[in-house]
């Protein structure tokens, strides 16, 4: 696991990761996926904002440090 928020790092922001997010749309009750991942290290604001949107299948646009879309 990454000690820093992976979404913040894409924007060249250094923020400690405080939440483990289940990547690829979450685990959706799949016990194997819950324990084995894939996992994404996030800060709480990124998890609550972007991570939950991804789990719902919504498009999330992040931006780099210069304001360009990452994607």
N, C-alpha and C positions, 0 to 999 in steps of 0.2 A: 504494500500500500504506500501511496505517496503521502508524505507529511504535509504537503501544501495543497491548497485548493486547485484542482486541475483546470477548472473553468477560469478562475482568476489568472492563472499563469498564462492562459492563451491571450490575455490582455496585458501581460507583463506586470501584473499586480501580485505581490507576494502576500498571501494570506494563509494562516494555518488552516488545515482541514480539521473540522470538528465533527463531521457527519460522514458515514459511509453510505453511498447511494448505490442501489442496485441498478446497474446499467442495462441498456437494451430493453427499456420499457418496464423495468421492475420484475419482481419474481412472480406476481399474480398467483400467490398461493402454492407455487411449485417449491416444495421443500428442498429438493436438490439444488435448484438455482438460488434459493435463499442462502444456503450455506456455502456454495461454491462460486457464486458470482456469475457474471463479471461485476466487479465493484469499481466505483469511481469515488475518489477522495474529494470531498467538497466542504466549503464553509457553510454554515447554516443559512445565510441569505441566498447563496446560489442554489442550495438544495431546496429551500422552500419556494423559490421562484422558478428556476429553470428545470431542476430535477423533476418536480411534480408535473410541470407542463409536458416534459418528455414522456413521462409515464402515461399521460392522458392522450398521447399521440399528437400533441400540438407542435407546431413549428416554433423553434426557439432560435433566434438570431443573436449571436454574440459578436462583439466588436473587439478588434485588437487595440493596442495602445494608441494608435494613430487615428482611430475612429472608423477603420475599414471593416466591413463584415467579414467574419470568419466562417468559412464554410463549406 
